[in-house]
Amino acid sequence: MPRHANYVPKGVIPAVLLPFENDLSIDELSFRKHLRDVAAVEGLSAVTINAHSTEVASCTFEEQRRVLEIA
């Protein structure tokens, strides 16, 4: 069941990237900057996180949760 029954995705909804440190932990500072840069683009209707471009298949559940918290 959809979380928002009346929501219909439309417009430009880019998927963001998830930067990592050398030890493969999430580079939170770079991720926050990237999110700010993407969100500042005029005309976007949403931003996709925890998708293919954020390596969701390689992240643990806790890392996915952290990505949501940061975003």
C-alpha positions as CSV (number, residue, x, y, z in Angstrom):
1,M,0.0,0.0,0.0
2,P,1.4,3.4,-0.9
3,R,2.4,5.7,1.9
4,H,0.6,8.6,0.2
5,A,-2.4,7.3,-1.7
6,N,-2.8,10.5,-3.8
7,Y,0.9,11.0,-4.7
8,V,1.7,10.6,-8.4
9,P,5.4,11.0,-9.2
10,K,6.0,13.5,-11.9
11,G,8.6,16.0,-13.1
12,V,12.3,15.6,-12.7
13,I,13.4,13.3,-9.9
14,P,17.1,12.7,-10.0
15,A,18.9,9.9,-8.2
16,V,21.8,11.1,-6.0
17,L,25.2,9.5,-5.6
18,L,26.5,8.2,-2.3
19,P,30.2,9.0,-1.7
20,F,32.3,6.7,0.5
21,E,35.5,7.1,2.5
22,N,38.5,4.9,1.7
23,D,37.4,2.4,4.4
24,L,34.0,2.2,2.6
25,S,32.1,4.1,5.3
26,I,29.6,6.8,4.2
27,D,31.3,10.1,3.5
28,E,28.6,12.1,5.3
29,L,30.1,15.6,4.7
30,S,30.4,15.0,0.9
31,F,26.9,13.4,0.8
32,R,25.4,16.4,2.6
33,K,27.1,18.8,0.1
34,H,25.9,16.7,-2.8
35,L,22.4,16.7,-1.5
36,R,22.5,20.5,-1.1
37,D,23.8,20.9,-4.6
38,V,21.2,18.7,-6.2
39,A,18.3,20.2,-4.1
40,A,19.4,23.7,-5.3
41,V,18.6,22.9,-8.9
42,E,15.5,24.7,-9.9
43,G,12.6,22.7,-11.2
44,L,13.2,19.4,-9.4
45,S,10.1,17.8,-7.9
46,A,11.9,15.3,-5.6
47,V,15.2,13.5,-5.1
48,T,15.7,9.7,-5.1
49,I,17.9,8.2,-2.4
50,N,18.7,4.6,-1.5
51,A,18.4,3.6,-5.1
52,H,20.9,2.1,-7.5
53,S,23.1,5.2,-7.6
54,T,23.6,5.2,-3.8
55,E,24.8,1.5,-3.9
56,V,21.7,0.4,-1.9
57,A,22.4,-3.2,-2.7
58,S,25.8,-2.9,-1.1
59,C,24.7,-1.0,2.0
60,T,23.6,-2.6,5.2
61,F,20.2,-1.8,6.6
62,E,21.7,0.5,9.2
63,E,23.7,2.3,6.4
64,Q,20.4,2.7,4.4
65,R,18.8,4.1,7.5
66,R,21.7,6.5,8.0
67,V,21.3,7.7,4.4
68,L,17.7,8.5,5.1
69,E,18.6,10.3,8.3
70,I,21.2,12.4,6.5
71,A,18.8,13.2,3.6
